[in-house]
């Protein structure tokens, strides 16, 4: 049961990093996410995975990547965000499974397809229950008018999400993933600021990054208030289950709009940064200060993703 819960939380971390600090800027073709005892990075043409083995050595692996968002109709406004989410989930679960095989080698504990499937199903039910059904039910008990119900539902969803992240961050295994998440951010920041790519220089950088998927999810909460409001009015008086299902069906719409918001903000300089700045504070929960060995793993991951030439 312990291992299943651990894997469930790790799968949830993939959801937190859906867009993996993704960038479509050709000048900065990098992004990444944390996995078990390692980091997955995205270069221009490759995915690079680096994992610390029980022996202390660093395993590295790469594979090519391409996105459907380079062609129609997948690159259309609002559709591309949903497509990227699906692609990142598929890649994230692949990397998570691979990192489990490598990092847990001595424990003879591997993340099988059955484990992943069960964890994903549990994660879907947990997301539906914790972040959709529970806020909706509580809002109906607390608020009176439809407007207050919608706002209260969104606020409760944000509180529950932040609380969940804070609680799982107390778990040692998850805390280690958060440290690798911090190492990933520091490495990307070092690369984007043109620093000499060494673990020592990486450690001087911030563990906060404006394209982190954590910020995206909080923006999605605000967008959901706007999107769910007319639906709440249309199906007022309908069963609770129907209201939950309506919100689940509209999740792709929320994701598509939220992606465009954070993408626009990341491309509008200081103005965009000011807009998303309040959301960046959540990264203090989803990242931890890494040690230099974890920074080394993140650096090797980026070097692998960029097909060499990064490490100096």
C-alpha positions as CSV (number, residue, x, y, z in Angstrom):
1,X,0.0,0.0,0.0
2,X,2.9,2.3,0.9
3,X,4.5,1.8,-2.5
4,X,1.2,2.3,-4.3
5,X,0.6,5.6,-2.5
6,X,4.2,6.7,-3.3
7,X,3.7,5.9,-7.0
8,X,0.3,7.6,-7.0
9,X,1.9,10.8,-5.6
10,X,4.7,10.6,-8.2
11,X,2.1,10.3,-11.0
12,X,0.4,13.4,-9.5
13,X,3.7,15.2,-9.8
14,X,3.6,14.6,-13.5
15,X,0.3,16.4,-13.6
16,X,1.8,19.3,-11.7
17,X,4.5,19.5,-14.4
18,X,2.2,18.9,-17.4
19,X,4.0,21.5,-19.5
20,X,7.4,20.7,-18.1
21,X,8.6,24.3,-18.3
22,X,7.9,24.0,-22.0
23,X,9.1,26.7,-24.4
24,X,8.3,27.2,-28.1
25,X,10.9,29.9,-28.3
26,X,13.5,28.7,-30.8
27,X,16.2,30.6,-29.0
28,X,15.5,28.7,-25.8
29,X,14.4,25.2,-26.8
30,X,14.6,23.6,-23.3
31,X,12.2,22.4,-20.6
32,X,12.2,19.7,-18.1
33,X,10.6,17.9,-15.2
34,X,11.8,15.9,-12.2
35,X,11.5,12.1,-12.0
36,X,12.7,9.5,-9.4
37,X,16.3,10.3,-8.5
38,X,16.7,12.3,-11.7
39,X,15.6,14.8,-14.3
40,X,14.0,14.7,-17.7
41,X,15.0,17.5,-20.1
42,X,13.7,18.5,-23.5
43,X,16.1,19.9,-26.1
44,X,15.4,21.0,-29.6
45,X,15.3,17.5,-31.0
46,X,15.9,15.1,-28.1
47,X,14.5,14.1,-24.7
48,X,17.4,13.6,-22.2
49,X,17.0,11.5,-19.1
50,X,19.6,11.3,-16.3
51,X,19.1,9.3,-13.2
52,X,21.3,8.7,-10.2
53,X,21.8,4.9,-9.8
54,X,22.1,3.2,-6.3
55,X,25.8,2.8,-7.0
56,X,26.2,6.5,-7.3
57,X,26.9,6.5,-11.0
58,X,24.6,8.6,-13.3
59,X,22.6,6.8,-16.0
60,X,21.7,8.8,-19.1
61,X,19.5,8.1,-22.0
62,X,18.0,10.0,-24.9
63,X,15.3,9.6,-27.5
64,X,13.9,11.8,-30.2
65,X,10.8,14.0,-29.8
66,X,8.4,15.6,-32.1
67,X,5.1,17.4,-31.5
68,X,1.8,17.2,-33.3
69,X,1.5,21.0,-32.6
70,X,3.8,21.6,-35.6
71,X,1.0,20.7,-38.0
72,X,-2.7,21.4,-38.5
73,X,-5.1,21.2,-36.8
74,X,-3.1,20.5,-33.6
75,X,-1.3,23.9,-33.7
76,X,-4.5,25.9,-33.6
77,X,-5.1,28.3,-30.8
78,X,-6.5,26.7,-27.7
79,X,-6.1,23.2,-29.2
80,X,-2.3,23.1,-28.9
81,X,-2.4,23.4,-25.2
82,X,-4.5,20.2,-24.8
83,X,-2.2,18.4,-27.3
84,X,0.9,19.4,-25.4
85,X,-0.7,18.2,-22.2
86,X,-1.4,14.8,-23.6
87,X,2.1,14.5,-25.1
88,X,3.8,15.6,-21.9
89,X,1.8,13.1,-19.8
90,X,2.8,10.3,-22.1
91,X,6.4,11.3,-22.0
92,X,6.3,12.0,-18.3
93,X,5.0,8.5,-17.5
94,X,7.5,6.9,-19.7
95,X,10.4,8.8,-18.0
96,X,8.9,8.0,-14.6
97,X,8.7,4.3,-15.3
98,X,12.3,4.3,-16.7
99,X,13.7,6.2,-13.7
100,X,12.0,3.9,-11.3
101,X,13.7,0.9,-13.0
102,X,17.1,2.5,-12.6
103,X,16.9,4.3,-9.3
104,X,15.2,1.4,-7.4
105,X,17.4,-1.2,-8.9
106,X,18.8,-2.4,-5.6
107,X,15.4,-2.6,-4.0
108,X,14.1,-4.9,-6.8
109,X,11.2,-2.5,-7.0
110,X,10.1,-1.7,-10.5
111,X,7.2,0.4,-11.7
112,X,5.3,-2.0,-14.0
113,X,2.7,-1.1,-16.6
114,X,0.1,-2.4,-14.2
115,X,1.4,-0.1,-11.4
116,X,1.3,2.9,-13.7
117,X,-2.2,2.1,-15.0
118,X,-3.5,1.6,-11.5
119,X,-1.8,4.8,-10.3
120,X,-3.2,6.8,-13.2
121,X,-6.7,5.5,-12.6
122,X,-6.4,6.4,-8.9
123,X,-4.9,9.8,-9.8
124,X,-7.9,10.5,-12.1
125,X,-10.4,9.6,-9.4
126,X,-8.4,11.6,-6.8
127,X,-8.3,14.6,-9.1
128,X,-12.0,14.3,-9.8
129,X,-12.9,13.8,-6.1
130,X,-10.5,16.3,-4.5
131,X,-10.3,19.1,-7.0
132,X,-13.7,19.0,-8.7
133,X,-16.4,17.2,-6.6
134,X,-15.2,18.3,-3.1
135,X,-14.9,22.1,-3.9
136,X,-18.3,22.0,-5.7
137,X,-20.0,20.3,-2.8
138,X,-18.4,22.6,-0.1
139,X,-19.2,25.7,-2.1
140,X,-22.8,24.7,-2.3
141,X,-22.9,24.4,1.5
142,X,-21.0,27.7,2.2
143,X,-22.2,30.2,-0.5
144,X,-25.7,31.4,-1.2
145,X,-25.8,33.2,-4.6
146,X,-24.6,31.5,-7.9
147,X,-21.8,34.1,-8.2
148,X,-20.5,33.4,-4.7
149,X,-20.8,29.7,-5.3
150,X,-18.5,29.9,-8.4
151,X,-16.0,32.1,-6.7
152,X,-16.0,30.0,-3.5
153,X,-15.6,26.8,-5.5
154,X,-12.5,28.2,-7.3
155,X,-11.0,29.5,-4.0
156,X,-11.6,26.2,-2.3
157,X,-10.1,24.3,-5.3
158,X,-6.9,26.4,-5.0
159,X,-6.7,25.9,-1.2
160,X,-7.2,22.1,-1.5
161,X,-4.6,22.0,-4.3
162,X,-2.0,24.0,-2.3
163,X,-2.8,22.0,0.8
164,X,-2.3,18.7,-1.0
165,X,1.1,19.8,-2.4
166,X,2.2,21.0,1.0
167,X,1.2,17.7,2.7
168,X,2.9,15.4,0.1
169,X,6.0,17.6,0.3
170,X,6.4,16.3,3.9
171,X,7.0,12.8,2.5
172,X,10.7,12.0,2.2
173,X,10.4,10.4,-1.3
174,X,8.4,13.3,-2.7
175,X,10.7,15.8,-1.0
176,X,13.6,14.3,-2.9
177,X,11.6,14.7,-6.2
178,X,11.0,18.3,-5.3
179,X,14.8,18.8,-4.8
180,X,15.4,17.4,-8.3
181,X,12.6,19.8,-9.5
182,X,14.6,22.6,-8.0
183,X,17.8,21.4,-9.7
184,X,16.0,21.3,-13.0
185,X,14.8,24.9,-12.6
186,X,18.3,26.1,-11.6
187,X,19.9,24.3,-14.6
188,X,17.4,25.9,-17.0
189,X,17.9,29.3,-15.5
190,X,21.7,28.9,-15.7
191,X,21.4,27.9,-19.4
192,X,19.0,30.7,-20.3
193,X,21.2,33.3,-18.6
194,X,24.3,32.2,-20.5
195,X,26.3,31.0,-17.5
196,X,29.2,28.6,-17.8
197,X,27.4,25.3,-17.3
198,X,29.0,23.8,-14.2
199,X,27.2,22.3,-11.1
200,X,28.7,25.1,-9.0
201,X,27.3,27.9,-11.2
202,X,23.9,26.1,-11.4
203,X,23.7,26.2,-7.6
204,X,23.9,30.0,-7.6
205,X,20.7,30.3,-9.7
206,X,17.1,30.6,-8.6
207,X,14.9,27.5,-8.2
208,X,11.9,29.5,-9.4
209,X,11.1,29.5,-13.1
210,X,8.3,31.4,-14.9
211,X,7.3,28.5,-17.2
212,X,6.7,25.9,-14.4
213,X,3.6,23.8,-14.7
214,X,2.8,24.6,-11.1
215,X,2.0,28.2,-12.0
216,X,-0.1,27.0,-14.9
217,X,-2.4,25.0,-12.6
218,X,-3.2,28.0,-10.4
219,X,-4.0,30.1,-13.5
220,X,-6.2,27.2,-14.5
221,X,-8.1,27.6,-11.3
222,X,-9.0,31.2,-12.1
223,X,-9.9,30.3,-15.7
224,X,-12.2,27.5,-14.4
225,X,-14.2,30.1,-12.4
226,X,-14.9,32.0,-15.6
227,X,-15.6,28.9,-17.7
228,X,-17.7,27.1,-15.1
229,X,-19.9,30.1,-14.2
230,X,-22.3,29.9,-17.2
231,X,-22.4,26.1,-16.9
232,X,-23.5,26.5,-13.3
233,X,-26.3,28.7,-14.4
234,X,-27.4,26.5,-17.2
235,X,-27.6,23.3,-15.2
236,X,-28.7,24.8,-11.9
237,X,-31.0,22.4,-10.1
238,X,-29.5,19.4,-11.9
239,X,-28.0,16.5,-10.0
240,X,-24.6,16.9,-8.3
241,X,-23.1,14.1,-10.5
242,X,-24.2,15.9,-13.6
243,X,-22.6,19.1,-12.4
244,X,-19.3,17.2,-11.7
245,X,-19.4,15.6,-15.1
246,X,-20.0,18.9,-16.8
247,X,-16.8,20.3,-15.2
248,X,-14.8,17.2,-16.2
249,X,-15.9,17.6,-19.8
250,X,-14.8,21.2,-19.8
251,X,-11.3,20.5,-18.4
252,X,-9.8,20.5,-22.0
253,X,-11.3,24.0,-22.5
254,X,-9.8,25.2,-19.3
255,X,-6.4,23.7,-20.2
256,X,-6.4,25.2,-23.7
257,X,-7.2,28.8,-22.4
258,X,-4.8,28.6,-19.5
259,X,-2.0,27.5,-21.7
260,X,-2.5,30.5,-24.0
261,X,-2.6,32.8,-21.0
262,X,0.7,31.6,-19.5
263,X,2.3,31.4,-23.0
264,X,1.3,35.0,-23.7
265,X,2.6,36.1,-20.3
266,X,6.0,34.4,-20.8
267,X,6.4,36.3,-24.1
268,X,5.5,39.8,-23.0
269,X,8.5,40.6,-20.9
270,X,8.2,42.4,-17.6
271,X,4.4,43.0,-18.0
272,X,3.8,39.3,-18.4
273,X,6.1,38.5,-15.5
274,X,4.2,40.8,-13.2
275,X,1.0,39.1,-14.2
276,X,2.2,35.6,-13.3
277,X,4.5,36.7,-10.4
278,X,1.9,35.9,-7.7
279,X,1.5,32.4,-9.0
280,X,5.3,31.7,-8.9
281,X,5.3,31.7,-5.1
282,X,3.7,28.2,-5.2
283,X,7.0,26.9,-6.6
284,X,8.4,27.3,-3.1
285,X,6.3,24.3,-2.2
286,X,6.9,22.2,-5.3
287,X,10.7,22.8,-5.3
288,X,13.4,22.4,-2.7
289,X,17.0,23.5,-2.7
290,X,19.0,20.7,-4.3
291,X,22.5,19.6,-3.4
292,X,25.4,19.8,-5.9
293,X,25.1,16.1,-6.8
294,X,21.4,16.7,-7.9
295,X,22.5,19.7,-9.9
296,X,25.1,17.5,-11.6
297,X,22.3,15.1,-12.6
298,X,20.2,17.9,-14.0
299,X,23.2,19.2,-16.0
300,X,23.9,15.8,-17.5
301,X,20.2,15.5,-18.4
302,X,20.3,18.9,-20.2
303,X,23.6,18.0,-21.9
304,X,22.0,14.7,-23.1
305,X,18.9,16.5,-24.4
306,X,21.1,19.0,-26.3
307,X,23.2,16.2,-27.8
308,X,26.3,17.3,-25.9
309,X,28.3,20.5,-25.9
310,X,26.7,21.9,-22.7
311,X,29.0,20.7,-20.0
312,X,32.1,22.9,-19.7
